[in-house]
Amino acid sequence: MTNATTPTLDIRNYSLDYATSGGRFHALKDINLSIGRGEILGLVGESGSGKTSLAWSIMRYLPKNARETGGSILLAGEDLAAKSAGEIDKLRGRRISMVFQDPSTSLNPTLSLGRQLSEVLVRHRGLTKTQAWKEGEAMLAHVGLKTPADMMHRMPHQASGGEKQRVVIATAFACNPECIIFDEPTTALDVITSRQILDLFVALQAETGVACLYISHDLALISRTASRVAVIRRGVIVEQGDSAQIFGAPQDDYTRELIAAVPDPRHRLVTTEIDAAKEPLVKVENVSVHYGRKPFFAALTGRAHQGTVGNRAVSLTVNPGEILGIVGESGSGKSTLAKAMTGLNRFEGKIWFAGKPISGLRDMGTEYRKDVQIIFQHPDASLNPRQKIGEILSRPLKLYGKDGSNTEEIGAMLEQVRLPRSHADRYPHQLSGGEKQRVAIARAFASKPKLVICDEITSALDVSVQASIIQLLLELQKASNTAYLFITHDLNLIRQIAHRIAVMYRGDLIEIARAEEIDRPERADYTRRLLEAVPPPAGTQA
Amino acid sequence: MIEFLKRLLRTPQGAIGLLIVLLALVIVLFGPSLAPHDPESLAPLARYKPSSLNYLMGTDQYGRDILSRLLIGGRATISMAVLATVAGTLVGALIGTTSAFLGGRSDEVIMRTVDSVMSIPSLLFALLVVNLLGSSTANALIAVAVAFAPSMARVTRSVALSVRKQDYISAAIARGERSSYIILREMLPNVVAPIIVEMTIRISFAVMLFATLSFLGLGAQPPAAEWGLMVSEARQYMHLSAGILIWPSLAIAIVAVGFNLLGDGLRDALNPRT
C-alpha cells in the first residue's frame, strides 16, 4: 500500500502535443507536479494555458490527436499511462474522480439525480441497488442538501445549479477516491452559491484527506482554498510554491502580472466626481419586463396568463459621463434591463433620454440608437462570423450617416481601440477573445454615443485581458465623457470603476449606493450578503 | 478549402458521392461530344439489339443507340434537377430565415401556411402545378422548385432560429438595422452550411421527381432524350428487350444515390463535431 512518502499524484516531466492540421501544438511541456495526501494544489492559468488538458491526461481521457511525448503520471506510485483501458475504467470514479465546471451539462438530463449517484456506488463499490440508494441519500445529506430523500428522485432540471453541483461533488466523493480533480467547479455558479460550494469543498476535503487538484482561473479563489499553487502559462509551469509565498512575493514576471491584474476594490481607477445636480442623461422610470407570449389558446379561452417577470418596476438614473454599475446574480434582471433600454425587449414604463420620453420601441429612432450603444458579453457571439472586421465596423458608419473615406475611418476606429489597421481584412475567428471584444467596443463607439451599455463585457475574458479592456474603456470615457451602464457580477471590479452601484435581485432593484459606500453597514441585507460572499483579492489576506 | 476536401474524402460516402457527381458533371458538360452515335438517327434494321461492341448498351425500339441517348439526355435531366433544387432552396431559405427573424405571430402564420403546403405530397403538388401551367420542361422545373420550397423553408427556419438568438443579431437590431439587411446579410450567410447539405440530398429527389413527371408525360416531350421519358417509352417494349428499360433506370438511380452520398459526406465534413 501507499507509504507516507509517496505522493498521491505525481506528474513527472510530462509533455503532451496535439497533432493539428497546422503542425504540432505543444499543449503541455515538462510538467512536474506532485500532490500529497490531504493536500490541495491550486493550478492557475488563463484560457488556453493547458489546465484542462492536464486534467484530462490525468483522467486518461485524451482526444484522438493527442500525443504524449514524454514523462509519466503516477497515482500512488503506479504509472497510469502503462495501464490498459479496462484497468483505467475501474480506476476512474473509484480512485480518481473529477468535478466539472458546469453541473447542468455534466449531469445527464434524462436520469434522476439518485440514479446517477447510486450508479457509481453499484459499479465501484459493489453495492446492491437498494444499498446504493440508501448510501446515496446519506451522501446527499452529507453535502448539505436539506431533503436528500426527495432530492434523489428529482431530475437535474428540478434542482438549482448549487444543488446540482453538490450532487456532482457527492458523486466524486462517493467511493472515497485518493485524488479528485476540480475543474473550475464554481465558475458557472452565482457568487453566494459558489461561496457555499467552496466552504463545502474545504470541509469535505479536510474530513476525507483526499488529494485535490483545484483548477481555476480565479486567483482570489485559489489563494483561499489551496495550500500550494502552481501557475501555468502556455503549457509550462512558470512558478510553483506555497500559496502565501506565491501571492505574497511572486518570483515570476507572469505571476506578478496576473496578480496585478486582479481587480482590487481598494484601488479605485476612477477619480472624477459626477455632478448629480445636472439633469440626468437617462432616467428609467418604473420599467417592467415580462417574458413569454400569451398562448393563442389562452387568449381564446380568456384564461389568465402570467409571463415570467424579468424586471419589476425598476427606476434609476444615469448622469452624463457617469459609470453606473449594476450587479446581481444570474437571473436578477440585469441583462433584461439592458435589453429593454436598447429596444430588444418590450417593456412597460418610461425611459427618459436627454429629456425626451420613450415609452416603447417605436420611440427609439435613429437618434436614440445612435446615442445608446450596447456591448455584449461574448465577443464570439456578437460579431458575425461571416463578416470581415472592416464590414462589421462600417455598418454603424453607414447607418448613422457618415460617408466619405470609409477605410480611413475604419482604420482610425481600430487604432482607437489599439488594434492594427490591418485587422480590417480579418474574420472574427482569426482574432483572440480580447481583440474581438476591442472590435465590439470600436463598433459601439463609432457613433460617438452618449451612453454605452456594457453587458458583462469582461466576464468571458482572462484576468489580464480584462484589465487592459477596462483600461481602454476608462480612457475612452475620459476622452469622450460617455456614460456607462456597466453590468457585471464581479463586485471587486465594479467597486474599482463605478461611481454608483445598483444592486439587483430577482428582477427588483434593491438599492443604489455610491461605490465608496457600498460596504457600509447600513446597506441592504442582500447587498451585505453579496459582499461577504466575494473572496477578497488574491494576496491581501496572506 | 483543401482541408475541407480532405475531410470530405475521408468518409466513404463523401468519396463515392463526389466521384459519381463528378462523373455526372462530365456527362453534362461533354456528353454530346462523347456520344458514339447520333442519338436521333433511326436504324430499322438494328432494333432491340443487346449490348455489343458497336452499341455498348444496345439499341431501343427505333434502333437508336441507348448509350448516346443517355449521354445527351444527362444534360437535360441533371441540370434541370440542379436548377430546380437551387431555385426551390433559395425561395425556401428566404422564407425560413424571414420567418425565424420575424418570430411571434408572423412566424406562426408563415410556418402554418408552409406546413399546409407541405402536407400535399411533392409529386402530387408538382402534378398540380404542371397541370395548371401546361406540360413543358420549363413548367416542370417551376413545379419541382415550388414543391421543394416548403420543406427547405422548414429546415432553414430551424437553423435560423438558433442564429436569431446570437448576439450579433441583437447588436444589429439595437443599432437599428433594417430587417432586410439583417435577414440577407447577417442571418443568411450563417445558415448556409446545413442548407447546402440538405440541397445536395434534395437534388437526388429532384432527379427522380423529374423522371416521374417525364414518365407520366408531363415533363419533357418526345423525341427528347430525357432519362425519365426514356423509361416511360421503354415500358411498352420491355418484354422485347430489357436493356431499353434497365439502362436509363440505372442511370437515374446512380445519379440519385451519388448526390445523396455527397450530401451525407458534406454533412460530416461541414460539421467536424460529429
Chai-1 contact restraints between the chains, C-beta under 6 A:
chainA,res_idxA,chainB,res_idxB,connection_type,confidence,min_distance_angstrom,max_distance_angstrom,comment,restraint_id
A,S21,B,E3,contact,1.0,0.0,6.0,A-B,restraint_1
A,T342,B,A174,contact,1.0,0.0,6.0,A-B,restraint_2
A,L344,B,S170,contact,1.0,0.0,6.0,A-B,restraint_3
A,T366,B,G176,contact,1.0,0.0,6.0,A-B,restraint_4
A,R369,B,G176,contact,1.0,0.0,6.0,A-B,restraint_5
A,I374,B,A174,contact,1.0,0.0,6.0,A-B,restraint_6
A,F376,B,D167,contact,1.0,0.0,6.0,A-B,restraint_7
A,A381,B,Q166,contact,1.0,0.0,6.0,A-B,restraint_8
A,A381,B,D167,contact,1.0,0.0,6.0,A-B,restraint_9
A,S382,B,D167,contact,1.0,0.0,6.0,A-B,restraint_10
A,S382,B,Y168,contact,1.0,0.0,6.0,A-B,restraint_11
A,S382,B,A171,contact,1.0,0.0,6.0,A-B,restraint_12
A,L383,B,Y168,contact,1.0,0.0,6.0,A-B,restraint_13
A,N384,B,Y168,contact,1.0,0.0,6.0,A-B,restraint_14
A,N384,B,E186,contact,1.0,0.0,6.0,A-B,restraint_15
A,R386,B,P189,contact,1.0,0.0,6.0,A-B,restraint_16
A,R386,B,N190,contact,1.0,0.0,6.0,A-B,restraint_17
A,L399,B,R175,contact,1.0,0.0,6.0,A-B,restraint_18
